[in-house]
Amino acid sequence: MYSSNLTGFILALVSSAFIGSSFIIKKKGLRKAGVSGPRASVGGYGYLLEPLWWLGMITMIVGEVSNFVAYVYAPAVLVTPLGALSIIVSAVLAHFLLREKLQKMGVLGCLLCIVGSTVIVLHAPEERSINSVIEIWELAIQPAFLLYTASAAAIALVLILYFSPRYGQTNILVYIGICSVIGSLTVMSIKAIGIAIKLSLEGTNQAKYFQTWIFAMVAITCIITQLNYLNMVSIVICRSIMLLYYLNGYAFFTFTATS
């Protein structure tokens, strides 16, 4: 068990390094794309033709894959808080590569992220043993979580359909809200898929359950939506973009799912 958690811990650290770096690379790509066409912040998609943006995307994918595998080996309450380290990586690289000066409040924010993550990891409850995707499904269809899921979907739709077109370009809290609410559902589905893959490799096929595919569809939908709105905040400094990623509600779901 200790060896498994250590593997997950190392993978989570690697993930933070790659994800933190990816935002800097993508930011430079978005800047280059914005010179010759509409910015992503106003709905432009010229960045899709920018090689530098794709390099950042590949870096992010590597980081997310590492993060995904980390969930297989270690509890979500251990992996999720380590995502805060991405903020530190992104802030430092932004300071040196993008010439975005890290102010005192930014330094304080980074320190709070480190302290908060340490406290969560040290005092996180022990994760229960899961033997099949069906067990996760039974947790997901409990009335309390169904109510949360319905509320999250409703809030996300209101933010996307009403607030985003009107206030998204002037108030980053709109995009933060969208990614935060949707991100809380992403962790649940990613954890379920990770467990399904692990159990399948061990000889217990989980692909035969329709619940596995529902979790997969939820994960894909949430991830695509989050990536879209992350790119829309290209006009905001990279530290804020990284903060947006970490505020994805992961810690909230972690504690509600394991308590």
C-alpha positions as a Markdown table, in Angstrom:
| # | Residue | x | y | z |
|---|---|---|---|---|
| 1 | Met | 0.0 | 0.0 | 0.0 |
| 2 | Tyr | 2.8 | 2.4 | 0.9 |
| 3 | Ser | 4.7 | 1.6 | -2.4 |
| 4 | Ser | 1.5 | 2.2 | -4.4 |
| 5 | Asn | 0.9 | 5.6 | -2.7 |
| 6 | Leu | 4.5 | 6.6 | -3.3 |
| 7 | Thr | 4.1 | 5.8 | -7.0 |
| 8 | Gly | 1.0 | 7.9 | -7.1 |
| 9 | Phe | 2.8 | 10.7 | -5.2 |
| 10 | Ile | 5.6 | 10.8 | -7.7 |
| 11 | Leu | 3.3 | 10.7 | -10.7 |
| 12 | Ala | 1.3 | 13.6 | -9.2 |
| 13 | Leu | 4.5 | 15.6 | -8.9 |
| 14 | Val | 5.5 | 14.9 | -12.5 |
| 15 | Ser | 2.0 | 15.8 | -13.5 |
| 16 | Ser | 2.2 | 19.2 | -11.8 |
| 17 | Ala | 5.5 | 20.0 | -13.5 |
| 18 | Phe | 4.2 | 19.2 | -16.9 |
| 19 | Ile | 0.8 | 20.9 | -16.5 |
| 20 | Gly | 2.4 | 24.0 | -15.0 |
| 21 | Ser | 4.8 | 24.3 | -17.9 |
| 22 | Ser | 2.0 | 23.7 | -20.5 |
| 23 | Phe | 0.2 | 26.8 | -19.5 |
| 24 | Ile | 3.3 | 28.9 | -20.2 |
| 25 | Ile | 3.8 | 27.3 | -23.6 |
| 26 | Lys | 0.2 | 27.6 | -24.5 |
| 27 | Lys | 0.1 | 31.2 | -23.4 |
| 28 | Lys | 3.0 | 32.0 | -25.7 |
| 29 | Gly | 1.2 | 30.2 | -28.5 |
| 30 | Leu | -2.0 | 32.1 | -27.9 |
| 31 | Arg | -0.1 | 35.4 | -28.0 |
| 32 | Lys | 1.4 | 34.5 | -31.4 |
| 33 | Ala | -1.9 | 33.4 | -32.7 |
| 34 | Gly | -3.6 | 36.6 | -31.5 |
| 35 | Val | -1.2 | 38.8 | -33.5 |
| 36 | Ser | -2.6 | 37.4 | -36.8 |
| 37 | Gly | -6.2 | 36.8 | -36.0 |
| 38 | Pro | -9.0 | 37.1 | -33.4 |
| 39 | Arg | -7.9 | 36.2 | -29.9 |
| 40 | Ala | -9.2 | 33.1 | -28.1 |
| 41 | Ser | -10.8 | 35.4 | -25.5 |
| 42 | Val | -13.2 | 36.7 | -28.1 |
| 43 | Gly | -14.0 | 33.4 | -29.7 |
| 44 | Gly | -11.1 | 33.1 | -32.1 |
| 45 | Tyr | -9.7 | 29.6 | -32.9 |
| 46 | Gly | -6.6 | 30.6 | -34.9 |
| 47 | Tyr | -4.5 | 29.1 | -32.1 |
| 48 | Leu | -5.4 | 25.7 | -33.5 |
| 49 | Leu | -2.9 | 26.5 | -36.4 |
| 50 | Glu | -0.1 | 27.5 | -34.0 |
| 51 | Pro | 2.5 | 24.8 | -33.5 |
| 52 | Leu | 3.6 | 26.3 | -30.1 |
| 53 | Trp | 0.1 | 26.0 | -28.8 |
| 54 | Trp | 0.0 | 22.4 | -29.8 |
| 55 | Leu | 3.3 | 21.8 | -28.1 |
| 56 | Gly | 1.7 | 23.2 | -24.9 |
| 57 | Met | -1.3 | 21.0 | -25.4 |
| 58 | Ile | 0.9 | 17.9 | -25.8 |
| 59 | Thr | 2.7 | 18.9 | -22.6 |
| 60 | Met | -0.6 | 19.2 | -20.9 |
| 61 | Ile | -1.7 | 15.8 | -22.1 |
| 62 | Val | 1.4 | 14.2 | -20.8 |
| 63 | Gly | 0.8 | 15.9 | -17.4 |
| 64 | Glu | -2.9 | 14.8 | -17.4 |
| 65 | Val | -2.0 | 11.3 | -18.3 |
| 66 | Ser | 0.4 | 11.2 | -15.4 |
| 67 | Asn | -2.3 | 12.6 | -13.1 |
| 68 | Phe | -4.7 | 10.0 | -14.4 |
| 69 | Val | -2.4 | 7.2 | -13.6 |
| 70 | Ala | -1.7 | 8.7 | -10.2 |
| 71 | Tyr | -5.3 | 8.3 | -9.3 |
| 72 | Val | -5.0 | 4.6 | -10.1 |
| 73 | Tyr | -2.2 | 4.1 | -7.6 |
| 74 | Ala | -3.1 | 6.6 | -4.9 |
| 75 | Pro | -6.2 | 7.9 | -3.2 |
| 76 | Ala | -7.8 | 11.0 | -4.6 |
| 77 | Val | -7.3 | 12.8 | -1.3 |
| 78 | Leu | -3.5 | 12.5 | -1.9 |
| 79 | Val | -3.3 | 13.2 | -5.6 |
| 80 | Thr | -5.7 | 16.1 | -5.9 |
| 81 | Pro | -4.1 | 18.6 | -3.4 |
| 82 | Leu | -0.7 | 18.1 | -5.1 |
| 83 | Gly | -2.2 | 19.9 | -8.1 |
| 84 | Ala | -1.5 | 23.1 | -6.2 |
| 85 | Leu | 2.1 | 22.6 | -7.1 |
| 86 | Ser | 1.2 | 23.4 | -10.7 |
| 87 | Ile | 0.5 | 27.0 | -9.5 |
| 88 | Ile | 4.0 | 27.3 | -8.2 |
| 89 | Val | 5.6 | 26.0 | -11.4 |
| 90 | Ser | 3.4 | 28.2 | -13.6 |
| 91 | Ala | 4.0 | 31.3 | -11.5 |
| 92 | Val | 7.8 | 30.9 | -11.5 |
| 93 | Leu | 8.0 | 30.2 | -15.2 |
| 94 | Ala | 5.7 | 33.1 | -16.0 |
| 95 | His | 8.0 | 35.4 | -14.0 |
| 96 | Phe | 11.0 | 34.4 | -15.9 |
| 97 | Leu | 9.7 | 33.5 | -19.4 |
| 98 | Leu | 6.7 | 35.8 | -19.8 |
| 99 | Arg | 8.1 | 38.7 | -17.8 |
| 100 | Glu | 4.9 | 38.6 | -15.6 |
| 101 | Lys | 6.1 | 39.9 | -12.2 |
| 102 | Leu | 5.0 | 37.9 | -9.3 |
| 103 | Gln | 3.6 | 40.4 | -6.7 |
| 104 | Lys | 3.6 | 40.0 | -3.0 |
| 105 | Met | 0.0 | 38.8 | -2.9 |
| 106 | Gly | 0.9 | 36.2 | -5.6 |
| 107 | Val | 3.7 | 34.9 | -3.4 |
| 108 | Leu | 1.4 | 34.8 | -0.5 |
| 109 | Gly | -1.2 | 32.9 | -2.6 |
| 110 | Cys | 1.5 | 30.3 | -3.6 |
| 111 | Leu | 2.5 | 29.8 | 0.1 |
| 112 | Leu | -1.1 | 29.3 | 1.0 |
| 113 | Cys | -1.5 | 26.7 | -1.7 |
| 114 | Ile | 1.5 | 24.8 | -0.3 |
| 115 | Val | 0.2 | 25.0 | 3.2 |
| 116 | Gly | -3.3 | 24.1 | 2.3 |
| 117 | Ser | -2.2 | 21.1 | 0.2 |
| 118 | Thr | 0.1 | 19.9 | 3.0 |
| 119 | Val | -2.7 | 20.1 | 5.6 |
| 120 | Ile | -5.2 | 18.2 | 3.3 |
| 121 | Val | -2.7 | 15.5 | 2.6 |
| 122 | Leu | -1.7 | 15.0 | 6.2 |
| 123 | His | -5.3 | 14.9 | 7.5 |
| 124 | Ala | -7.1 | 13.3 | 4.6 |
| 125 | Pro | -9.4 | 10.4 | 5.5 |
| 126 | Glu | -8.4 | 6.9 | 4.4 |
| 127 | Glu | -9.8 | 5.9 | 1.0 |
| 128 | Arg | -12.1 | 2.9 | 1.0 |
| 129 | Ser | -11.2 | -0.1 | -1.1 |
| 130 | Ile | -13.1 | -0.2 | -4.4 |
| 131 | Asn | -13.6 | -3.6 | -6.1 |
| 132 | Ser | -15.7 | -2.6 | -9.1 |
| 133 | Val | -17.1 | 0.4 | -11.0 |
| 134 | Ile | -20.5 | -0.6 | -9.7 |
| 135 | Glu | -19.4 | 0.4 | -6.2 |
| 136 | Ile | -18.5 | 3.9 | -7.5 |
| 137 | Trp | -21.8 | 4.1 | -9.4 |
| 138 | Glu | -23.7 | 3.2 | -6.2 |
| 139 | Leu | -22.0 | 6.2 | -4.5 |
| 140 | Ala | -22.7 | 8.4 | -7.4 |
| 141 | Ile | -26.5 | 7.7 | -7.4 |
| 142 | Gln | -27.0 | 8.5 | -3.8 |
| 143 | Pro | -29.6 | 11.3 | -3.4 |
| 144 | Ala | -27.1 | 13.8 | -1.9 |
| 145 | Phe | -24.7 | 13.5 | -4.8 |
| 146 | Leu | -27.4 | 13.4 | -7.4 |
| 147 | Leu | -28.7 | 16.7 | -6.0 |
| 148 | Tyr | -25.2 | 18.1 | -6.2 |
| 149 | Thr | -24.7 | 16.9 | -9.8 |
| 150 | Ala | -28.0 | 18.5 | -10.9 |
| 151 | Ser | -27.1 | 21.7 | -9.1 |
| 152 | Ala | -23.7 | 21.8 | -10.7 |
| 153 | Ala | -25.1 | 21.1 | -14.2 |
| 154 | Ala | -27.7 | 23.9 | -13.8 |
| 155 | Ile | -25.2 | 26.4 | -12.5 |
| 156 | Ala | -22.7 | 25.6 | -15.3 |
| 157 | Leu | -25.4 | 26.0 | -18.0 |
| 158 | Val | -26.5 | 29.4 | -16.6 |
| 159 | Leu | -22.9 | 30.5 | -16.5 |
| 160 | Ile | -22.2 | 29.3 | -20.1 |
| 161 | Leu | -25.4 | 30.4 | -21.7 |
| 162 | Tyr | -26.1 | 33.7 | -19.9 |
| 163 | Phe | -23.1 | 35.1 | -18.0 |
| 164 | Ser | -20.3 | 34.0 | -20.4 |
| 165 | Pro | -21.5 | 35.9 | -23.5 |
| 166 | Arg | -22.2 | 39.0 | -21.5 |
| 167 | Tyr | -19.5 | 39.2 | -18.8 |
| 168 | Gly | -17.0 | 36.5 | -19.6 |
| 169 | Gln | -14.5 | 38.8 | -21.4 |
| 170 | Thr | -14.5 | 41.4 | -18.6 |
| 171 | Asn | -14.8 | 39.2 | -15.5 |
| 172 | Ile | -12.6 | 36.1 | -15.1 |
| 173 | Leu | -14.9 | 34.8 | -12.3 |
| 174 | Val | -17.3 | 33.7 | -14.9 |
| 175 | Tyr | -14.8 | 31.3 | -16.5 |
| 176 | Ile | -13.5 | 30.3 | -13.0 |
| 177 | Gly | -17.0 | 29.4 | -12.1 |
| 178 | Ile | -17.6 | 27.3 | -15.2 |
| 179 | Cys | -14.4 | 25.3 | -14.8 |
| 180 | Ser | -14.7 | 25.0 | -11.0 |
| 181 | Val | -18.2 | 23.5 | -11.1 |
| 182 | Ile | -17.5 | 21.2 | -14.1 |
| 183 | Gly | -14.1 | 20.1 | -12.6 |
| 184 | Ser | -15.7 | 18.7 | -9.5 |
| 185 | Leu | -17.5 | 16.2 | -11.8 |
| 186 | Thr | -14.3 | 15.5 | -13.8 |
| 187 | Val | -12.5 | 14.1 | -10.8 |
| 188 | Met | -15.3 | 11.6 | -10.0 |
| 189 | Ser | -15.4 | 10.3 | -13.5 |
| 190 | Ile | -11.6 | 10.2 | -13.9 |
| 191 | Lys | -11.3 | 8.2 | -10.7 |
| 192 | Ala | -13.9 | 5.8 | -11.8 |
| 193 | Ile | -12.2 | 5.2 | -15.2 |
| 194 | Gly | -8.8 | 4.8 | -13.5 |
| 195 | Ile | -10.2 | 2.1 | -11.2 |
| 196 | Ala | -11.9 | 0.4 | -14.1 |
| 197 | Ile | -8.7 | 0.2 | -16.1 |
| 198 | Lys | -6.7 | -1.0 | -13.1 |
| 199 | Leu | -9.2 | -3.7 | -12.3 |
| 200 | Ser | -9.5 | -4.8 | -15.9 |
| 201 | Leu | -5.7 | -5.2 | -16.1 |
| 202 | Glu | -5.9 | -7.3 | -13.0 |
| 203 | Gly | -8.3 | -9.7 | -14.7 |
| 204 | Thr | -11.7 | -8.3 | -13.8 |
| 205 | Asn | -13.2 | -6.8 | -16.9 |
| 206 | Gln | -15.0 | -3.5 | -16.2 |
| 207 | Ala | -15.8 | -2.6 | -19.8 |
| 208 | Lys | -18.8 | -4.9 | -19.7 |
| 209 | Tyr | -20.6 | -2.5 | -17.4 |
| 210 | Phe | -22.5 | 0.4 | -19.0 |
| 211 | Gln | -21.6 | 2.5 | -16.0 |
| 212 | Thr | -17.9 | 2.6 | -17.1 |
| 213 | Trp | -18.9 | 4.1 | -20.4 |
| 214 | Ile | -21.1 | 6.7 | -18.7 |
| 215 | Phe | -18.2 | 7.8 | -16.6 |
| 216 | Ala | -16.0 | 7.9 | -19.7 |
| 217 | Met | -18.5 | 10.1 | -21.6 |
| 218 | Val | -18.9 | 12.5 | -18.6 |
| 219 | Ala | -15.1 | 12.8 | -18.3 |
| 220 | Ile | -14.6 | 13.5 | -22.0 |
| 221 | Thr | -17.4 | 16.1 | -22.0 |
| 222 | Cys | -16.1 | 17.9 | -18.9 |
| 223 | Ile | -12.5 | 17.9 | -20.1 |
| 224 | Ile | -13.3 | 19.4 | -23.5 |
| 225 | Thr | -15.5 | 22.1 | -21.9 |
| 226 | Gln | -12.8 | 23.0 | -19.4 |
| 227 | Leu | -10.1 | 23.2 | -22.1 |
| 228 | Asn | -12.3 | 25.5 | -24.2 |
| 229 | Tyr | -12.8 | 28.0 | -21.3 |
| 230 | Leu | -9.2 | 27.8 | -20.2 |
| 231 | Asn | -8.2 | 29.0 | -23.7 |
| 232 | Met | -10.8 | 31.8 | -23.5 |
| 233 | Val | -8.9 | 33.4 | -20.6 |
| 234 | Ser | -5.8 | 34.0 | -22.7 |
| 235 | Ile | -5.9 | 37.7 | -21.9 |
| 236 | Val | -5.5 | 37.0 | -18.2 |
| 237 | Ile | -2.0 | 36.6 | -16.8 |
| 238 | Cys | -0.8 | 33.0 | -16.7 |
| 239 | Arg | -0.9 | 32.8 | -12.9 |
| 240 | Ser | -4.6 | 33.4 | -12.9 |
| 241 | Ile | -5.0 | 30.7 | -15.6 |
| 242 | Met | -3.2 | 28.3 | -13.3 |
| 243 | Leu | -5.3 | 29.3 | -10.4 |
| 244 | Leu | -8.3 | 28.6 | -12.5 |
| 245 | Tyr | -7.1 | 25.1 | -13.1 |
| 246 | Tyr | -6.6 | 24.4 | -9.4 |
| 247 | Leu | -10.0 | 25.9 | -8.4 |
| 248 | Asn | -11.7 | 23.1 | -10.3 |
| 249 | Gly | -13.6 | 22.0 | -7.2 |
| 250 | Tyr | -11.4 | 18.9 | -6.9 |
| 251 | Ala | -10.9 | 19.2 | -3.2 |
| 252 | Phe | -14.6 | 19.6 | -2.6 |
| 253 | Phe | -15.5 | 16.4 | -4.4 |
| 254 | Thr | -12.6 | 14.5 | -2.8 |
| 255 | Phe | -14.0 | 15.1 | 0.7 |
| 256 | Thr | -17.6 | 14.6 | -0.2 |
| 257 | Ala | -16.8 | 11.3 | -1.9 |
| 258 | Thr | -14.6 | 9.9 | 0.8 |
| 259 | Ser | -16.4 | 11.1 | 3.9 |
